[in-house]
Amino acid sequence: MGNEWLVIAMFAGFILILLSGYPVAFSFAGTAIVFGLIGYWMGILDPNRLRALLFIWFGTMSNFTLLAIPYFIFLGAILEKSGIAEELLETVGIMLGPVRGGMALTVVIVGTLLAATTGVVAATIIVMGMLTLPIKLRYGYDKQLASGVIVASGTMAQMIPPSLVLVLLSDQIGVSVGDLFLGAVIPGLLLAGAYIVYVLGVAYFRPEAAPPLPPEARTVRGWALFWRVLRAVAPPVLLILAVLGSIFQGIATPTEAGTVGAVGACLLAAFNGRLNWKLIIDSAKSTARVTALVVIILFCASLFSLIFDALGGKALITNMLINAPGGYWGFLLIANLAVFILGIPLEFTEICFIVMPLFVPAALALDIDLAWFAIVMAINLQTAFISPPVGFSLFYLQSASPREVTTADIHRSAIPFMVIQLIVLGIVIAFPQTVRWLIDAASRVPGT
């Protein structure tokens, strides 16, 4: 069997340590050190290969693409901590209140908008859960519909650009962030549209499950509502269009657009009279924590990847995937199953660093379009994120839900939306142009 047993033991040991609850960065580093020493003792590992770590780490710190991460996190933190996101949610809720299922539609629409601004799943779900779930229950909404739309729509931050998942996938697979952002637009809108169709279907066939808000709950009308929409809805939408439009038009790189978005979020907070030093400091601290977590995982993952490759792990995995029964379709099945299963207990950052470096060589060998493959994986990750019994989004909502909504209610509420996401995943797999169309169109525009 040669050295294959050592590679298999290394990967299995890492997964076991990770599932035990040990921090992912230290799981990467600890496993790499232990098996690196074993490989050196057996004469398999040349310690001179470790010199490459210096180039990898310095390359990471000078990676212009990864610099977009703190800017987008800061943008989202400003909007969430300043209350702009809450006001957006309340205003759209008032607009759609007279429509049967209007509050659920509000959650889908605002969840999509917040996904394009905050990019943070936990913040989006908790804010929408605290603000809308008690109101929906008070006016007779079905508990599972009320919970399910929050779980699914809040998780759109995994998919809708500028998504941190797409930024990390770009770094791991070597496709430009702009292409991934473009490729995610149509699948993301398909998901949002499918949620809206489901809500409208429930409201039509089960009107008692999604009633309209009564007149006494809609206190803002006429010109007052018009001016509130101009103040609370239009500015965040314009900010989204400015950030994404500058990327898609080739005017700015994602990192440059992120800086514009961060400054724009501060200007929105100032326009609403909410910009102060406490807001800036709290947002900066939140940004520093998340960014530091991503970078330390990336550093430790690069050590793990280097040792794993030196022991022959990547070559072994690549050969197994290329020679899997079914060829192209066999590889896609294995990749999707692996990401879905790992995505239930693990965060998206961990998945990107664990499996994507293993899948990319096989995908290239099978002539698979990497931009399309990355979007397929992103949809898969989003589905895993809401999957019972341990999907992260379920626990985020549970932390913000009232007592009458049980854990079982939340878990059952996710099942219809999992089915919807799997249908959209199948559409994207069957029709790669859902991803490629905007990318190819942009490539034909001079100057992009």
C-alpha positions in Angstrom: 0.0 0.0 0.0 3.1 2.3 0.2 2.7 5.6 2.0 -1.1 5.9 1.3 -1.9 4.7 4.8 -0.1 7.7 6.3 -2.0 10.2 4.1 -5.4 8.5 4.9 -4.5 8.5 8.7 -3.6 12.2 8.5 -6.8 13.3 6.9 -8.9 11.1 9.1 -7.1 12.3 12.2 -7.7 15.9 11.2 -11.4 15.3 10.7 -11.8 13.5 14.1 -9.9 16.3 15.9 -12.1 18.9 14.2 -15.4 17.1 15.0 -14.3 16.9 18.6 -14.8 20.6 18.9 -11.1 21.6 18.9 -10.4 25.0 17.1 -10.0 24.5 13.4 -6.8 26.5 13.1 -5.1 24.4 15.8 -6.5 21.2 14.3 -4.9 22.1 11.0 -1.5 23.0 12.6 -1.4 20.2 15.2 -2.2 17.5 12.7 0.4 18.9 10.2 3.1 19.0 12.9 2.5 15.4 14.2 2.3 13.8 10.7 5.1 16.0 9.5 7.4 14.6 12.2 6.2 11.0 11.4 7.0 11.6 7.7 10.4 13.0 8.5 11.2 10.0 10.8 10.2 7.6 8.0 12.3 9.5 5.5 9.3 10.6 3.4 9.3 14.3 4.1 12.2 16.6 3.1 12.3 19.4 5.7 13.6 21.8 3.1 10.1 21.8 1.6 9.0 23.8 4.7 10.9 26.8 3.4 8.0 27.3 0.9 5.8 28.3 3.9 7.6 31.7 4.1 6.7 32.4 0.5 3.1 31.2 1.0 2.6 33.3 4.2 4.2 36.5 2.8 2.2 35.9 -0.4 -1.0 35.7 1.6 -0.3 39.0 3.5 0.3 40.8 0.1 -2.7 39.2 -1.6 -4.8 42.1 -2.9 -7.9 40.0 -3.3 -8.0 38.9 0.3 -7.8 42.5 1.3 -11.4 42.8 0.3 -12.5 40.7 3.3 -12.0 43.3 6.0 -13.6 46.0 3.9 -16.8 44.0 3.3 -17.0 42.9 6.9 -16.6 46.5 8.1 -19.3 47.6 5.6 -21.7 45.0 7.0 -20.8 45.8 10.7 -21.6 49.5 10.2 -25.0 48.8 8.6 -25.9 46.3 11.3 -24.7 48.1 14.4 -26.0 51.5 13.3 -29.6 50.2 13.0 -29.8 50.9 9.2 -30.5 47.2 8.5 -33.3 47.2 11.1 -34.9 50.3 9.6 -34.7 48.8 6.1 -36.5 45.7 7.4 -39.2 47.6 9.1 -39.9 49.9 6.2 -40.2 47.1 3.6 -42.4 45.3 6.1 -44.8 48.2 6.2 -44.8 48.5 2.4 -45.7 44.8 1.9 -47.9 44.5 5.0 -51.3 44.6 3.2 -50.3 41.7 1.0 -51.1 38.1 2.2 -47.7 36.7 3.1 -46.2 40.2 3.0 -44.1 39.8 6.1 -42.6 36.6 4.8 -41.9 38.3 1.4 -40.3 41.2 3.3 -37.9 38.8 5.0 -36.9 37.3 1.6 -36.4 40.7 -0.1 -34.6 42.3 2.8 -32.6 39.1 3.4 -31.3 39.3 -0.2 -30.5 43.0 0.2 -28.7 42.5 3.5 -26.8 39.6 1.9 -25.5 42.0 -0.6 -24.4 44.5 2.1 -23.6 42.8 5.4 -22.4 39.5 4.0 -22.7 38.0 7.5 -25.1 35.2 8.0 -25.4 35.3 11.8 -26.0 39.0 12.0 -28.7 38.9 9.2 -30.6 36.0 10.8 -30.5 37.3 14.3 -31.7 40.8 13.3 -34.5 39.5 11.1 -35.5 36.9 13.8 -35.7 39.5 16.6 -37.6 42.0 14.5 -40.0 39.9 12.4 -40.6 36.6 14.1 -42.6 38.0 17.1 -44.7 40.2 14.8 -45.5 37.3 12.4 -46.5 35.0 15.3 -48.7 37.8 16.9 -50.7 38.1 13.7 -51.2 34.4 13.1 -48.4 33.2 10.9 -47.6 29.5 10.7 -44.5 29.0 13.0 -42.6 26.9 10.5 -43.2 29.3 7.5 -42.2 32.3 9.7 -39.0 30.6 10.9 -38.1 29.0 7.5 -38.0 32.2 5.5 -35.7 33.7 8.1 -33.3 30.7 8.1 -33.2 30.5 4.3 -33.1 34.2 3.4 -30.5 35.0 6.1 -28.2 32.4 4.7 -28.3 34.1 1.3 -25.2 36.0 2.6 -23.3 32.8 1.7 -24.2 33.2 -2.0 -25.2 36.8 -3.0 -22.1 38.9 -3.9 -20.1 40.4 -2.4 -20.0 37.1 -0.4 -17.0 36.2 1.8 -17.5 32.6 0.6 -16.8 33.7 -3.0 -13.8 35.8 -2.0 -12.2 32.8 -0.2 -13.2 30.4 -3.1 -11.5 32.8 -5.5 -8.3 32.6 -3.6 -8.4 28.8 -3.3 -9.3 27.9 -6.9 -7.6 30.7 -8.8 -10.6 32.4 -10.4 -11.0 36.1 -10.2 -13.4 37.4 -7.6 -15.2 39.6 -10.2 -16.0 36.5 -12.3 -17.4 34.6 -9.2 -19.5 37.7 -8.2 -20.9 37.8 -11.8 -21.5 34.1 -11.9 -23.4 34.1 -8.6 -25.9 36.8 -9.6 -28.3 34.6 -11.6 -28.2 31.6 -9.2 -28.6 33.9 -6.3 -31.7 35.6 -7.9 -33.0 32.1 -8.7 -32.9 31.2 -5.1 -34.6 34.4 -3.9 -37.2 34.0 -6.6 -37.9 30.4 -5.7 -38.4 31.5 -2.0 -40.8 34.2 -3.2 -42.8 31.7 -5.3 -42.9 29.3 -2.3 -44.2 32.0 0.0 -46.9 33.1 -2.5 -47.9 29.5 -3.0 -48.3 28.9 0.7 -50.3 32.2 1.0 -52.6 31.2 -1.8 -53.2 27.5 -0.8 -53.1 28.1 3.0 -54.1 31.7 3.5 -54.4 31.2 7.3 -50.7 30.4 7.4 -49.6 33.8 6.0 -52.2 36.5 6.7 -51.7 40.2 5.8 -51.0 42.7 8.6 -54.2 44.3 10.0 -54.7 48.0 9.3 -53.8 49.0 12.9 -50.3 47.5 12.4 -49.6 49.7 9.4 -49.4 53.1 11.1 -47.3 54.8 8.3 -49.1 55.6 5.1 -49.1 58.0 2.2 -46.4 60.6 1.9 -44.9 59.6 5.3 -44.3 56.1 3.9 -42.9 57.5 0.7 -40.4 59.7 2.5 -39.5 56.8 4.8 -38.8 54.6 1.8 -36.6 57.3 0.3 -34.6 57.6 3.6 -34.5 53.9 4.7 -34.6 51.8 1.5 -33.1 53.9 -1.4 -29.7 54.6 0.2 -28.7 51.0 1.0 -29.9 49.9 -2.5 -27.8 52.6 -4.1 -24.8 51.5 -2.0 -25.3 47.9 -3.3 -25.6 49.1 -6.9 -22.5 51.3 -6.5 -20.3 48.5 -5.0 -21.4 45.7 -7.3 -21.8 47.9 -10.4 -18.3 49.2 -10.1 -17.0 45.7 -10.0 -19.2 44.4 -12.8 -18.4 47.3 -15.0 -14.6 46.9 -14.5 -14.3 50.4 -12.9 -12.9 49.0 -9.7 -11.5 45.8 -8.3 -13.5 44.0 -5.5 -11.0 45.4 -3.0 -11.3 48.9 -4.3 -15.1 48.6 -4.4 -15.0 47.3 -0.8 -13.3 50.4 0.4 -15.9 52.5 -1.4 -18.6 50.4 0.3 -17.1 50.8 3.7 -16.9 54.6 3.3 -20.4 54.7 1.9 -21.8 52.8 4.9 -20.1 55.4 7.2 -21.7 58.2 5.1 -25.2 56.5 5.4 -24.7 56.2 9.2 -23.7 59.9 9.3 -26.7 60.9 7.1 -29.0 59.2 9.7 -27.2 60.9 12.6 -25.8 57.6 13.9 -22.1 57.9 13.1 -20.0 58.2 16.3 -16.7 56.9 17.7 -18.4 54.0 19.5 -20.0 52.7 16.3 -16.7 52.9 14.4 -14.7 51.3 17.2 -17.2 48.4 17.7 -17.4 47.8 13.9 -13.6 47.9 13.7 -13.3 45.4 16.6 -15.8 43.1 14.9 -14.0 43.3 11.6 -10.6 42.6 13.3 -11.9 39.5 15.0 -13.4 38.0 11.9 -10.5 38.9 9.7 -7.9 37.5 12.2 -9.9 34.3 12.4 -9.8 33.9 8.6 -6.1 34.7 8.3 -5.0 32.3 11.1 -7.0 29.5 9.6 -5.5 30.3 6.2 -2.0 30.2 7.7 -2.5 26.9 9.5 -4.3 25.4 6.5 -1.3 26.2 4.3 0.9 24.3 6.7 -1.5 21.3 6.6 -1.7 21.5 2.8 2.1 21.6 2.4 2.7 18.5 4.7 -0.3 16.7 3.1 1.1 17.3 -0.4 4.6 16.3 0.6 3.3 12.9 1.9 1.6 12.3 -1.4 -2.0 13.3 -0.3 -3.0 15.6 -3.1 -1.8 13.2 -5.8 -3.7 10.3 -4.1 -6.9 12.3 -3.8 -6.6 13.6 -7.4 -6.1 10.1 -8.8 -9.1 8.8 -6.8 -11.4 11.5 -8.0 -10.3 11.3 -11.6 -10.7 7.5 -11.7 -14.0 7.5 -9.7 -16.8 5.6 -11.3 -18.8 7.8 -13.7 -16.0 10.1 -14.5 -17.3 13.7 -14.7 -20.6 13.0 -13.1 -19.0 10.7 -10.5 -16.6 13.5 -9.5 -19.5 16.0 -9.2 -21.5 13.6 -7.0 -18.5 12.9 -4.7 -17.6 16.6 -4.5 -21.2 17.7 -3.7 -21.7 14.9 -1.1 -18.4 15.7 0.6 -19.1 19.4 0.8 -22.7 18.9 1.9 -21.7 16.5 4.7 -18.8 18.6 5.9 -20.9 21.8 5.6 -23.4 20.6 8.3 -20.9 20.7 11.2 -18.3 23.1 9.8 -18.1 26.8 8.9 -17.7 27.9 5.2 -14.1 29.1 5.9 -13.1 25.6 7.1 -14.7 23.9 4.1 -12.9 26.2 1.6 -9.5 25.4 3.1 -10.1 21.7 3.6 -11.6 20.4 0.4 -11.2 22.9 -2.4 -7.4 22.5 -2.7 -8.1 18.7 -3.1 -10.9 19.1 -5.7 -9.3 21.7 -8.0 -6.6 19.5 -9.6 -9.2 16.8 -10.4 -11.6 19.4 -11.7 -8.9 20.8 -14.0 -8.0 17.2 -15.2 -11.7 16.6 -16.0 -11.9 20.0 -17.9 -14.5 21.4 -15.5 -15.1 25.1 -15.5 -13.8 26.3 -12.2 -16.1 29.4 -11.9 -19.1 27.2 -12.4 -17.8 24.6 -10.0 -17.2 27.3 -7.3 -20.8 28.5 -7.6 -22.1 24.9 -7.4 -20.1 24.5 -4.2 -21.4 27.8 -2.8 -25.0 26.7 -3.3 -24.2 23.4 -1.7 -22.6 25.1 1.3 -25.7 27.3 1.7 -27.9 24.2 1.7 -25.7 22.5 4.3 -25.8 25.6 6.4 -29.6 25.2 7.0 -29.6 21.4 7.2 -31.0 19.8 10.4 -29.9 18.8 13.0 -26.8 20.9 13.3 -26.9 23.6 10.5 -25.4 26.8 11.9 -28.3 29.0 10.7 -30.8 27.0 12.8 -28.9 27.8 15.9 -28.5 31.4 15.0 -32.3 31.7 14.7 -32.9 29.7 17.9 -30.8 32.2 19.8 -33.1 35.0 18.7 -36.6 33.3 18.6 -39.4 33.6 21.2 -40.2 30.8 23.6 -43.2 29.5 21.6 -41.0 28.6 18.7 -39.3 25.3 19.6 -36.1 23.8 18.3 -38.2 21.2 16.4 -40.2 24.0 14.8 -37.1 25.6 13.5 -35.6 22.4 12.2 -38.8 21.4 10.4 -39.1 24.9 8.9 -35.8 24.4 7.1 -36.8 21.3 5.2 -39.0 22.9 2.4 -36.2 25.5 1.8 -33.6 22.7 1.6 -35.7 21.1 -1.1 -35.9 24.5 -3.0 -32.1 24.9 -2.8 -31.5 21.4 -4.0 -33.8 22.1 -7.0 -31.9 25.3 -7.8 -28.6 23.4 -7.4 -29.9 20.9 -9.9 -30.8 23.7 -12.3 -27.3 25.2 -12.1 -25.7 21.9 -12.6 -27.9 21.1 -15.6 -27.6 24.5 -17.1 -24.0 25.9 -16.6 -25.0 29.1 -18.5 -26.9 30.3 -15.4 -23.3 30.9 -14.1 -21.4 31.6 -17.4 -23.8 34.0 -19.1 -22.9 37.1 -17.2 -19.2 36.2 -17.1 -19.1 35.7 -20.8 -21.1 38.8 -21.5 -18.8 40.9 -19.3 -15.7 39.5 -21.1 -17.1 40.8 -24.4 -17.5 44.3 -23.2 -14.4 46.5 -24.1 -12.4 47.5 -21.0 -13.7 44.8 -18.6 
